[in-house]
Amino acid sequence: MATATYPPPPPFYRLYKDYLQNPKSAPEPPPPIEGTYVCFGGNYTTDDVLPSLEDQGVRQLYPKGPNIDFKKELRSLNRELQLHILELADVLVERPSQYARQVEEISLIFKNLHHLLNSLRPHQARATLIHILELQIQRRKEALEDIK
C-alpha cells in the first residue's frame, strides 16, 4: 500500500461540488443518534444519567434523597477515609495478614466520594458556563469602551 503526503479527499466530496452556487444542493447532515449505539464493540447510550451506587453493587455511605448537603458529606467521608488509612497503617504493623478488610473499606469510601463528586458535575458545568459568559460580556464591554 502506497502512502502519499497529501492523500486525496474521501469520495463523498463530490456531493458538495455545487455548494458555492447552490448551498441547498448539499445533503442534509445525518440526524443525531438517540438511544443506544455500538462504538468499538461497546454499547453506549445517549442518556447522561449517573447510575446509583446500588445499581453498581456498592453500599452507599451517605444519606439518600434529593436534599444532600454535599459539603458536609464530602467532609465526613474525607475524615472517615483518613481514619481508615491510619487504621490500615496500624493493621499493617500489628497484624499484616488482616489488611484486606481495611483495603475494602477504603475502596468503598473512595467509590462513595467519587460518586458524590460525579453527582456535582452538572453544577460545575453550569457554573463554568456562567463564568465564561460573564467573561465574554466583560471583554465586549471593554472593546466597546476602547472603540468609544
N, C-alpha and C positions, 0 to 999 in steps of 0.2 A: 504494500500500500504506500503510495507516494504522499508526501505531505507538502503543502505549499505555505509560503509565508503569509499570503492573504488568500485563504480558501474562498471559493465562490459562495454567494449567499444561498440560503436554502431555496428550493424551487418555488415555494409559495410567494416569493417576492413578485411574481408576475401578476398576482391578484391585485397589486397596488400600482401597476404601471400607469393607469389613467387617473390616479388620485389627484394630481395637481389640477387637471382640467375639470374633473367631476369628483369631489370628495365623497359623494354618496355611492360611487361605484365600488368602493372597497367593502368587503364583507363585514358584517357586524361582529364584534368580539363575542366569544362564547359566554353563555350566562355563568354566573358564579355557581360554584358547587355548593349544594346544600345536603345535609345529612352525612352519611358515612362515605368514605372513599378509601382506596388502597394506594399506598405510596411506598415503594421499595419493599413490598411484601408485608407491610404493617397496615392494620386497619386503623383509620383515624376518623374523627368526627369534626364537623364544623361548629358544634356546640361547645362553647367555652364554659364548662361547668366544673368547678372544683369538687372532685368526689369526696365524700365524707370519710373520716377515719374508719368508721365501721365498715364502709364499703371496701376499704383496703385491708380490713382484718387487723386493725390496730386499735388498742384501747385508748379512749380519749381521756386526757388528764385534766382538762379544763371544762367548765360547765357548758352545756349545750344551750342553744337558743339564739335569737337574733340580737339580744342586748348584751353582748360580751364586752367587758372592759379590757381591750387588747393590751393596754399599757400595764395594767395590774397583772393580767395573766402571763404576759411575757416576762415580767419581773419575777413572778413566783416560780415559773418554770426555769428561769435562769438560776435562781437561788437553789432550787432543787437539783439542777444539773451540777452546780458547784459542790453541793453536799455529796452527791453520788460519786463525783470524781475523787473527792477526798476519801470517801469510803472505799473506793476501788484501790486507791493507793494503800490504804490500811490493810485491805484484804490481800493485796499482792505481797505485802511484807509479812503478815501474820500467817495466812493460810492460802498460798498461791493456787491450790487446786480448786478453789471455790470462786474464781474470778468470773466465770461465765454468767452467773446470775446478775452480777453488777454491770457487766457489759450490756446485757439485755435491757436492764433498766435504763442505762444511759442512752441506748439506742431508741428506746421508747420515748424518752424525753426529747431527744433530737427530732424524732418524727413529729411529735406534737408541736414543737417550736416551728418546724418547717411548715407544717400545715397552717398554723396560726399566721405566720408571715405571708404565706401564699394567699390567704384569705384577705390580706390587706392590699394586694396588688391592684385591684380596681381603683381604690382610693389613691394609691400612689400615682397611677396613670392619670387620673383626673387632676390631681394637684400639679403634676408635671405639665400637663396641657395648659392649665390656667397660668402657670408661671411663664411658659413660652409665649402665650398670647399677650400677657402683660408686658413682656419684654418687647414684643413686636410693636405694641401700641406706643411704648415709651420711645423706641427708635423712630417711629413715624412722626411723633410729636417733635422730636429733636430735629429731624430732617425738615419739617415744616418751619421750625424756628430758624434754621440755617438759611432756608430759602427766603424768608422774610427779611 
